[in-house]
Amino acid sequence: MTASLSEFAEPSAHYQYEVSGEPLRVGLCHCADCRKESGSSFVTFAVWPTRAFKCSGEVKIFAGRGFCPDCGSRLFNPGEEETEIRVGSLDDAPATLNPQYEIWVVRRESWLPPLPVPQYTGDRSSS
């Protein structure tokens, strides 16, 4: 599978990013940062090997997160081995990308039931 990610065009910037192959994992995040940045109750993200990720154009990196240098929109989290991408930025998000776990469930809205997947109170690595 190749997932092609959104192309962003703004008056002074133009960039595109894409991934190929299957993600390593897919999750939902309920942390305060993801909620604030997305304006939603949670974010769906997928992690691919960095070698499967391509990006062209100017992107600013701050605290391990990639942002549009003009409007500040959060785009992806690049890493040496893995790159995390918000599934909502996919032009044609594959319906087969089902969450395999949820993180920061202590911040999940009370009206939102948990999925039948592993639940982590914080990050997956710290819970």
N, C-alpha and C positions, 0 to 999 in steps of 0.2 A: 504494500500500500504506500502511496505517496500522498501526503497531506500538504496542500499548498496553502500557505498562510496569507493573510490579508496584505494587500499592498496599500500603503498609506501615502496619500498625496496631499500636501499642504502647500500654501503659497510659496514658502521658502525651503521646503524639504521634500524629499521623495526617497523612500526606502522600501525594501521588500525583504521578506524572509520566508524560508520554507524548510520543511523537514521531509525526510524520506524514510520509509520503513515503518515498522511497528514501534510504538512507544514502549519504554521499559516498564512504565507504570502510569496509572491515571488516578487522580484523587480529587477530593473536595476539601477546600480549606475554609474554615469559619473564623480565622484570626481577624483581629481588628484592622490590620493593615490591608488585607485583601478586601474586607468589607468596605472600608473607606475608599480605597482606590477604584473599586468596581461600582460602588453605589448599590450593591446588592447584598443579600444575606449570606452569600458564600461565593466562592470562585471554583470553577472546574478547571483543573490543570492537567497537563500530561508532560512526562519527562522522557526526552529522547537522548541517545548518545550524542555528544557534541559533534562528533564526526558526521552525523546525519543532518546537521543543521547548517544552513547557509543564510547569510545576511549581506545585503548590499545597501549602501547609503549610510548616512550619518546617524548614529545612535549614541546617546550619552549613557555611561555606566556609573551608577552611584550605589554604594553599599551592596554590590553584587546583583543589581537589578538594572535592566536596560530600559531607557526612557526616550521618548521623542524629544530632541533638543529644542523644539519650538513650543509645543503645547504641554509637554510633561507627561503625556499618556504613558502608562506602564505597558511595556511590550513583552519582555521575556526576561528570564534570569539566566544569563550565560555562565557556564562553568567549564573547567578544564575537561572534565569527564562527561558531565551531563548538562543539558540545557532544559529548563522548565518553561513551557509555553502555555499561555492561557488558551484553553480550547475555544473560547468565545471569539478569538481573533482569527480563527480558521475561516477562509472563504467558504469552504464546503466542509463543515465539521463532520467527520465520519460518525454515523449513528452507532457504530460498533465500539466507540471509546467509552466504555462503561467504567464508572469509578470502582476502584479496587480497595479503597480505604478512605476514611475521613480523618482530618486533623483539626486540632483546636476545637473539639466538640464541646468543651466547656463554654464556648461562646455561641454555640448553635442556638438559634431561636427556639423557644419552647414549643411553638406550633409546627416546627419542622421535624418530622419523625426521622430517626436514624435509618440509614440504609443497612441492609443485611451484609455488611462488610466490616473488617476490623476498624475499631474506633480508637483514636488517640487523643488524650487530653491536651497535648501540645504538639510539637513537631513529632514526626514519626520516629526520629532518632533519639528523642529525649523522653519518650513516654514509656 
